[in-house]
Amino acid sequence: QVQLDESGGGLVQAGGSLRLSCVASGSFLSIDDMGWYRQAPGKQRELVAEITSGGMTNYADSVKGRFTISRDNAKNTVYLQMNSLKPEDTAVYYCNADRVLTRTYRYLDFWGQGTLVTVSS
């Protein structure tokens, strides 16, 4: 059993900032990759940012220079610092943990329930 608990979403004006947090809990041995995805109304879910256990990061072109992903391996937590927010950033943001090594020595993926970010113009 693995759960991802997201927090930090809310309503913010354009140009503002938010920080999303995601804490992984339950029975697992390690998590290789963690990331944030988002899904806007009527759109497909897309990758926003991802980070490996070693700290290598990757960002969607639309958020480069504005968003920063980080993780605390000791706390099994991943963060997404979002600055200079734009109305087009409005979406439900989902935390993802990829290649989670479970107690049964299987690599599985897990998703959070999502947190809504609304950016007003």
VEXNUSE-794016 format. One record per residue: z, y negated, x of N, C-alpha, C, O in turn; residue number from 1; residue in one letter. Coordinates in Angstrom, 2 decimals. Layout:
# residues N
R      n_z      n_y      n_x     ca_z     ca_y     ca_x      c_z      c_y      c_x      o_z      o_y      o_x  num  residuo
R        Z        Y        X        Z        Y        X        Z        Y        X        Z        Y        X  NUM        A
...
This chain:
# residues 121
R      n_z      n_y      n_x     ca_z     ca_y     ca_x      c_z      c_y      c_x      o_z      o_y      o_x  num  residuo
R     0.00     1.18     0.82     0.00     0.00     0.00     0.00    -1.25     0.87     0.88    -1.45     1.70    1        Q
R    -1.02    -2.09     0.65    -1.16    -3.35     1.37    -1.45    -4.44     0.35    -2.29    -4.27    -0.53    2        V
R    -0.77    -5.55     0.50    -0.99    -6.69    -0.37    -1.24    -7.94     0.45    -0.65    -8.12     1.52    3        Q
R    -2.13    -8.79    -0.05    -2.41   -10.07     0.57    -2.00   -11.16    -0.41    -2.53   -11.23    -1.52    4        L
R    -1.08   -11.99    -0.01    -0.56   -13.04    -0.88    -1.01   -14.41    -0.37    -0.62   -14.83     0.72    5        D
R    -1.82   -15.08    -1.17    -2.38   -16.37    -0.81    -1.57   -17.51    -1.42    -0.95   -17.36    -2.48    6        E
R    -1.59   -18.65    -0.75    -0.94   -19.84    -1.26    -1.59   -21.06    -0.63    -2.30   -20.96     0.37    7        S
R    -1.34   -22.21    -1.23    -1.82   -23.47    -0.67    -2.93   -24.15    -1.42    -3.28   -25.28    -1.11    8        G
R    -3.50   -23.48    -2.41    -4.56   -24.09    -3.18    -4.02   -25.19    -4.08    -2.82   -25.32    -4.29    9        G
R    -4.94   -25.97    -4.61    -4.54   -27.04    -5.50    -5.65   -28.05    -5.70    -6.81   -27.80    -5.37   10        G
R    -5.27   -29.18    -6.25    -6.21   -30.27    -6.53    -6.05   -31.35    -5.48    -4.94   -31.79    -5.18   11        L
R    -7.17   -31.78    -4.91    -7.15   -32.80    -3.88    -8.38   -33.69    -4.03    -9.43   -33.24    -4.49   12        V
R    -8.24   -34.93    -3.63    -9.38   -35.85    -3.68   -10.29   -35.64    -2.48    -9.87   -35.16    -1.43   13        Q
R   -11.54   -36.01    -2.64   -12.50   -35.92    -1.55   -11.97   -36.66    -0.32   -11.45   -37.77    -0.42   14        A
R   -12.11   -36.01     0.83   -11.61   -36.58     2.07   -10.21   -36.12     2.42    -9.74   -36.37     3.53   15        G
R    -9.54   -35.45     1.50    -8.20   -34.98     1.73    -8.16   -33.66     2.46    -9.19   -33.13     2.88   16        G
R    -6.95   -33.12     2.60    -6.74   -31.89     3.35    -5.84   -30.92     2.59    -5.00   -31.33     1.79   17        S
R    -6.04   -29.65     2.86    -5.20   -28.59     2.35    -5.09   -27.51     3.42    -5.99   -27.36     4.25   18        L
R    -4.00   -26.76     3.39    -3.87   -25.62     4.27    -3.55   -24.38     3.44    -2.55   -24.34     2.72   19        R
R    -4.41   -23.40     3.54    -4.22   -22.14     2.85    -3.51   -21.14     3.76    -3.73   -21.12     4.97   20        L
R    -2.66   -20.33     3.16    -1.96   -19.30     3.91    -2.15   -17.96     3.21    -2.28   -17.89     1.99   21        S
R    -2.16   -16.91     4.00    -2.29   -15.56     3.47    -1.40   -14.64     4.29    -1.55   -14.54     5.51   22        C
R    -0.49   -13.97     3.63     0.44   -13.06     4.29     0.14   -11.63     3.86     0.09   -11.32     2.67   23        V
R    -0.06   -10.77     4.84    -0.27    -9.36     4.58     1.05    -8.62     4.64     1.84    -8.81     5.57   24        A
R     1.30    -7.79     3.66     2.54    -7.03     3.62     2.25    -5.62     3.14     1.22    -5.36     2.51   25        S
R     3.16    -4.72     3.43     3.01    -3.34     3.01     3.02    -2.39     4.18     3.56    -2.68     5.24   26        G
R     2.41    -1.24     3.96     2.40    -0.18     4.96     1.06    -0.13     5.67     0.06     0.34     5.12   27        S
R     1.03    -0.62     6.90    -0.17    -0.57     7.72     0.23    -0.69     9.18     1.33    -1.12     9.51   28        F
R    -0.69    -0.32    10.05    -0.42    -0.34    11.48    -0.99    -1.57    12.17    -0.37    -2.11    13.08   29        L
R    -2.17    -2.01    11.75    -2.80    -3.16    12.37    -3.91    -3.69    11.49    -4.38    -3.00    10.58   30        S
R    -4.33    -4.92    11.76    -5.45    -5.55    11.09    -6.37    -6.11    12.15    -5.96    -6.94    12.96   31        I
R    -7.61    -5.66    12.15    -8.56    -6.13    13.16    -9.06    -7.54    12.86    -8.97    -8.43    13.71   32        D
R    -9.58    -7.74    11.67   -10.20    -9.01    11.31    -9.59    -9.57    10.04    -9.30    -8.83     9.10   33        D
R    -9.41   -10.87    10.01    -8.97   -11.55     8.81    -9.89   -12.73     8.56   -10.42   -13.33     9.49   34        M
R   -10.08   -13.04     7.29   -10.98   -14.13     6.98   -10.74   -14.72     5.62    -9.93   -14.23     4.83   35        G
R   -11.47   -15.78     5.38   -11.44   -16.46     4.09   -12.84   -16.50     3.50   -13.81   -16.85     4.18   36        W
R   -12.94   -16.15     2.26   -14.17   -16.24     1.49   -13.93   -17.16     0.32   -12.79   -17.44    -0.05   37        Y
R   -15.01   -17.64    -0.27   -14.86   -18.47    -1.45   -15.98   -18.17    -2.44   -17.07   -17.74    -2.06   38        R
R   -15.68   -18.42    -3.70   -16.66   -18.22    -4.75   -16.58   -19.39    -5.72   -15.57   -19.58    -6.40   39        Q
R   -17.65   -20.16    -5.77   -17.74   -21.28    -6.68   -18.30   -20.80    -8.01   -18.94   -19.75    -8.06   40        A
R   -18.08   -21.54    -9.09   -18.62   -21.14   -10.39   -20.12   -20.92   -10.35   -20.87   -21.79    -9.90   41        P
R   -20.56   -19.77   -10.83   -21.97   -19.45   -10.86   -22.58   -19.08    -9.53   -23.79   -18.89    -9.43   42        G
R   -21.77   -18.97    -8.50   -22.26   -18.65    -7.16   -21.72   -17.31    -6.68   -20.73   -16.80    -7.21   43        K
R   -22.37   -16.76    -5.67   -21.90   -15.54    -5.04   -20.78   -15.86    -4.07   -20.68   -16.97    -3.55   44        Q
R   -19.95   -14.87    -3.83   -18.89   -15.04    -2.85   -19.50   -15.17    -1.45   -20.41   -14.42    -1.10   45        R
R   -19.00   -16.11    -0.66   -19.53   -16.34     0.66   -18.41   -16.42     1.69   -17.28   -16.79     1.38   46        E
R   -18.76   -16.06     2.91   -17.81   -16.16     4.01   -17.61   -17.61     4.40   -18.57   -18.35     4.58   47        L
R   -16.35   -18.01     4.52   -16.01   -19.35     4.98   -15.67   -19.33     6.47   -16.22   -20.10     7.25   48        V
R   -14.76   -18.45     6.84   -14.34   -18.33     8.23   -13.69   -16.98     8.45   -13.13   -16.39     7.52   49        A
R   -13.77   -16.50     9.67   -13.14   -15.24    10.02   -12.58   -15.32    11.43   -13.03   -16.13    12.24   50        E
R   -11.60   -14.48    11.71   -10.97   -14.47    13.02   -10.56   -13.05    13.37   -10.00   -12.33    12.53   51        I
R   -10.83   -12.65    14.60   -10.46   -11.33    15.05    -9.03   -11.32    15.55    -8.40   -12.37    15.68   52        T
R    -8.53   -10.13    15.82    -7.17   -10.02    16.34    -7.04   -10.68    17.70    -5.94   -11.08    18.09   53        S
R    -8.15   -10.81    18.42    -8.14   -11.46    19.72    -8.36   -12.95    19.68    -8.30   -13.62    20.71   54        G
R    -8.60   -13.50    18.49    -8.74   -14.94    18.34   -10.15   -15.47    18.29   -10.34   -16.69    18.22   55        G
R   -11.15   -14.61    18.32   -12.53   -15.07    18.20   -12.80   -15.49    16.76   -12.44   -14.78    15.82   56        M
R   -13.43   -16.64    16.58   -13.65   -17.20    15.25   -15.12   -17.36    14.93   -15.97   -17.43    15.82   57        T
R   -15.40   -17.42    13.64   -16.74   -17.65    13.15   -16.63   -18.45    11.86   -15.77   -18.18    11.02   58        N
R   -17.51   -19.45    11.71   -17.46   -20.33    10.55   -18.81   -20.44     9.88   -19.85   -20.33    10.52   59        Y
R   -18.77   -20.65     8.58   -19.99   -21.01     7.87   -20.44   -22.39     8.34   -19.61   -23.25     8.65   60        A
R   -21.74   -22.59     8.39   -22.27   -23.87     8.86   -21.74   -25.04     8.04   -21.53   -26.13     8.58   61        D
R   -21.51   -24.83     6.77   -21.10   -25.90     5.89   -19.69   -26.42     6.15   -19.33   -27.50     5.69   62        S
R   -18.88   -25.65     6.89   -17.50   -26.05     7.12   -17.19   -26.29     8.59   -16.07   -26.68     8.92   63        V
R   -18.14   -26.07     9.47   -17.91   -26.28    10.89   -17.51   -27.72    11.17   -18.13   -28.66    10.66   64        K
R   -16.47   -27.88    11.96   -15.98   -29.20    12.29   -14.98   -29.74    11.30   -14.32   -30.75    11.58   65        G
R   -14.84   -29.09    10.15   -13.90   -29.55     9.13   -12.77   -28.55     8.89   -11.63   -28.94     8.65   66        R
R   -13.09   -27.27     8.95   -12.10   -26.22     8.70   -11.72   -25.53    10.00   -12.53   -25.43    10.92   67        F
R   -10.49   -25.07    10.07   -10.01   -24.33    11.23    -9.23   -23.11    10.75    -8.29   -23.23     9.97   68        T
R    -9.63   -21.94    11.23    -8.92   -20.71    10.89    -8.04   -20.31    12.06    -8.42   -20.47    13.22   69        I
R    -6.87   -19.79    11.76    -5.95   -19.33    12.78    -5.12   -18.18    12.22    -5.10   -17.95    11.01   70        S
R    -4.46   -17.46    13.09    -3.62   -16.35    12.63    -2.41   -16.19    13.51    -2.41   -16.54    14.69   71        R
R    -1.37   -15.65    12.92    -0.15   -15.31    13.61     0.01   -13.81    13.46     0.44   -13.33    12.41   72        D
R    -0.34   -13.08    14.49    -0.33   -11.63    14.41     1.08   -11.07    14.18     1.25   -10.06    13.49   73        N
R     2.07   -11.71    14.76     3.44   -11.24    14.59     3.90   -11.34    13.15     4.72   -10.54    12.70   74        A
R     3.37   -12.32    12.43     3.74   -12.52    11.04     2.71   -11.99    10.06     2.87   -12.11     8.84   75        K
R     1.64   -11.39    10.59     0.56   -10.87     9.75     0.05   -11.92     8.77    -0.14   -11.66     7.59   76        N
R    -0.16   -13.11     9.30    -0.54   -14.24     8.48    -1.79   -14.92     9.03    -1.95   -15.06    10.25   77        T
R    -2.67   -15.33     8.14    -3.85   -16.08     8.51    -3.83   -17.40     7.75    -3.40   -17.46     6.60   78        V
R    -4.30   -18.45     8.40    -4.30   -19.78     7.82    -5.71   -20.35     7.81    -6.56   -19.97     8.61   79        Y
R    -5.94   -21.26     6.89    -7.18   -22.02     6.87    -6.83   -23.48     6.65    -6.44   -23.88     5.55   80        L
R    -6.96   -24.26     7.70    -6.75   -25.70     7.61    -8.05   -26.35     7.19    -9.06   -26.22     7.88   81        Q
R    -8.04   -27.04     6.07    -9.24   -27.65     5.52    -9.08   -29.16     5.52    -8.22   -29.70     4.83   82        M
R    -9.92   -29.82     6.29    -9.91   -31.27     6.38   -11.22   -31.84     5.86   -12.22   -31.12     5.73   83        N
R   -11.21   -33.12     5.55   -12.41   -33.81     5.07   -13.06   -33.05     3.93   -14.27   -32.81     3.93   84        S
R   -12.26   -32.66     2.96   -12.76   -31.85     1.86   -13.79   -32.59     1.03   -13.70   -33.80     0.82   85        L
R   -14.76   -31.84     0.55   -15.84   -32.36    -0.27   -15.83   -31.67    -1.62   -15.33   -30.56    -1.74   86        K
R   -16.39   -32.31    -2.65   -16.45   -31.66    -3.95   -17.13   -30.29    -3.91   -16.76   -29.40    -4.67   87        P
R   -18.10   -30.11    -3.04   -18.79   -28.84    -2.94   -17.93   -27.73    -2.33   -18.33   -26.57    -2.32   88        E
R   -16.74   -28.08    -1.83   -15.80   -27.08    -1.36   -15.01   -26.45    -2.50   -14.28   -25.48    -2.29   89        D
R   -15.14   -26.99    -3.69   -14.43   -26.47    -4.84   -14.81   -25.01    -5.10   -15.99   -24.69    -5.25   90        T
R   -13.82   -24.15    -5.14   -14.05   -22.72    -5.31   -12.72   -21.99    -5.36   -11.67   -22.57    -5.07   91        A
R   -12.78   -20.73    -5.73   -11.64   -19.85    -5.55   -11.75   -19.26    -4.16   -12.78   -18.68    -3.80   92        V
R   -10.71   -19.41    -3.39   -10.70   -18.92    -2.01    -9.94   -17.61    -1.93    -8.81   -17.50    -2.42   93        Y
R   -10.56   -16.62    -1.31    -9.99   -15.28    -1.21    -9.70   -14.93     0.24   -10.52   -15.14     1.12   94        Y
R    -8.53   -14.39     0.46    -8.16   -13.87     1.76    -8.67   -12.44     1.89    -8.60   -11.66     0.94   95        C
R    -9.17   -12.11     3.06    -9.67   -10.77     3.33    -9.08   -10.23     4.62    -9.00   -10.93     5.63   96        N
R    -8.68    -8.98     4.58    -8.24    -8.27     5.77    -9.17    -7.09     5.97    -9.21    -6.18     5.14   97        A
R    -9.91    -7.11     7.06   -10.92    -6.09     7.33   -10.44    -5.14     8.42    -9.76    -5.54     9.36   98        D
R   -10.81    -3.89     8.27   -10.40    -2.85     9.20    -8.89    -2.83     9.38    -8.35    -2.98    10.48   99        R
R    -8.22    -2.65     8.24    -6.78    -2.46     8.24    -6.50    -0.99     8.51    -6.93    -0.12     7.76  100        V
R    -5.77    -0.72     9.58    -5.42     0.65     9.93    -4.16     1.04     9.16    -3.07     0.52     9.42  101        L
R    -4.33     1.94     8.21    -3.22     2.36     7.37    -2.40     3.45     8.03    -2.75     3.96     9.09  102        T
R    -1.32     3.80     7.38    -0.44     4.85     7.90    -1.10     6.22     7.88    -0.64     7.14     8.55  103        R
R    -2.18     6.36     7.12    -2.95     7.59     7.11    -4.09     7.56     8.12    -4.94     8.45     8.13  104        T
R    -4.11     6.53     8.95    -5.10     6.36    10.02    -6.51     6.22     9.47    -7.47     6.78    10.01  105        Y
R    -6.62     5.48     8.40    -7.89     5.11     7.81    -8.08     3.61     7.93    -7.12     2.84     7.81  106        R
R    -9.31     3.18     8.16    -9.62     1.77     8.19   -10.12     1.35     6.81   -11.12     1.87     6.32  107        Y
R    -9.41     0.41     6.19    -9.72    -0.03     4.85    -9.75    -1.55     4.78    -9.19    -2.23     5.63  108        L
R   -10.42    -2.06     3.75   -10.48    -3.50     3.50    -9.60    -3.86     2.31    -9.49    -3.10     1.35  109        D
R    -8.99    -5.03     2.39    -8.14    -5.50     1.30    -8.45    -6.95     1.00    -8.84    -7.72     1.88  110        F
R    -8.27    -7.32    -0.27    -8.53    -8.66    -0.75    -7.34    -9.23    -1.48    -6.63    -8.50    -2.18  111        W
R    -7.13   -10.52    -1.33    -6.13   -11.20    -2.11    -6.67   -11.52    -3.49    -7.84   -11.29    -3.79  112        G
R    -5.81   -12.06    -4.34    -6.19   -12.38    -5.71    -6.92   -13.70    -5.82    -7.55   -13.98    -6.85  113        Q
R    -6.86   -14.52    -4.79    -7.56   -15.78    -4.78    -6.66   -16.95    -5.12    -5.70   -16.82    -5.88  114        G
R    -6.98   -18.10    -4.55    -6.29   -19.33    -4.85    -7.33   -20.43    -5.08    -8.28   -20.56    -4.31  115        T
R    -7.15   -21.20    -6.14    -8.15   -22.18    -6.54    -7.98   -23.48    -5.78    -6.89   -24.04    -5.70  116        L
R    -9.09   -23.95    -5.22    -9.15   -25.25    -4.57   -10.13   -26.11    -5.35   -11.29   -25.75    -5.51  117        V
R    -9.65   -27.24    -5.83   -10.48   -28.17    -6.57   -10.49   -29.51    -5.86    -9.44   -30.11    -5.63  118        T
R   -11.68   -29.98    -5.52   -11.84   -31.25    -4.82   -12.54   -32.22    -5.76   -13.68   -31.99    -6.16  119        V
R   -11.87   -33.29    -6.10   -12.42   -34.28    -7.00   -13.16   -35.37    -6.23   -12.80   -35.69    -5.10  120        S
R   -14.18   -35.93    -6.84   -14.97   -36.98    -6.21   -14.44   -38.35    -6.56   -14.99   -39.36    -6.12  121        S
